[in-house]
């Protein structure tokens, strides 16, 4: 059967854009959470307690939050290609410099700088996706992009475990090798981004003329339709309670994502694994998360439904965290954290499809940045609470139960947002086939 113009165009756009942004987010998330593996020996070397480590790991998000909205608005002005490339080079250098921290203060400073540098990347890519893919294909693209987070743990965990075993080579600690070698690809990809990415469909010389024109016309028509029923000013995004509610949903999922990302290796270390085997075990929940995220997003696109896909995913994440908080067995812990990771990851793509249903133009950029900024507070709160409760109680159970409660709150808020969006949901196109 001959491909339609739409199918051919989307296939080429997918092949050109999606694998590359997955790779970029892969190294972004790896540089963000590899501190969890470094902590296995770094904490002793530089004198970090569990609560101090949790605070330092999470202070990344202080820089991230402060810079999030300005960085995204700069990206809209100067272009995604230039700004994303610049951010990647800076955060790659900051990640490498973390190899030379010598105590709590220098650790806090480098985590903060890393957060500032990464702030514009994720919301910038979400905005970039909205320039290239119609609404009826967006959740699947976002799911593929965000699958890079658990993928970075699937692939990165064994690699990080292996790098930690380089301890003493050339007089360098294993955790220092970890930061240095995992930062290098980020800098190289930052340079590549400047030459590889196309700002908008109008500039995509890799598309045939009819494909480029179809995509330009389709996205322009979508923008016209959206402006007729959406808000477009920056202030309208800040003044919309739905944006705040979505940000709080993201807060709960971020609590869970980074609690597992930062403390997963330390939780599994209790069961006596070697560094390399610990990396393999730590990858299991993330494998389940990738499969769950992709299948759930495709189902959401196919049915056109978002709210219950967010709600049920958050409920699954909460149940997994509650079970993990009360178990002492390694098998049950792996199963529970797998369920939690799958639920947390599966909620994200449908959730990120919501803001662009009722925001456009500068409001869309500001709204996405605001959701990302407030939501990522969870990435600071979750790890800090787990570390603090670990020092207080001697175990991770209470912290995991706290994360379960946060995810329960996210599921409730998703229903609230759904009630406010009911009249608008029918205006969202429905995906009829997978990519």
Secondary structure, DSSP 8 states (H G I E B T S, - for coil): ----HHHHHHHHHIIIIIHHHHHHHHHHHHHHHTHHHHHHHHHHHHT--HHHHHHHHHHHHHHHHHHHHHHHHHHHHH-HHHHHHHHHHHHHHHHHHGGG--SHHHHHHHHHHHHHHHHHHHHHHHHHHHHHS-HHHHHHHHHHHHHHHHHHHHHHHHHHHHHHTTTTGGG--HHHHHHHHHHHHHHHHHHHHHHH--SSGGG-TTS-HHHHHHHHHHHHHHHHHHHHHSB-SHHHHHT-HHHHHHHHHHHHHHHHHHHHHHHHHHHHHTTT--HHHHHHHHHHHHHHHHHHHHHHHHHHHHHT--HHHHHHHHHHHHHHHHHHHH---HHHHHHHHHHHHHHHHHHHHHHHTTHHHHB-HHHHHHHHHHHHHHHTHHHHHHHHHHHHHHHHHSSSHHHHHHHHHHHHHHHHHHHHHHHHHHHHHTTS----S--
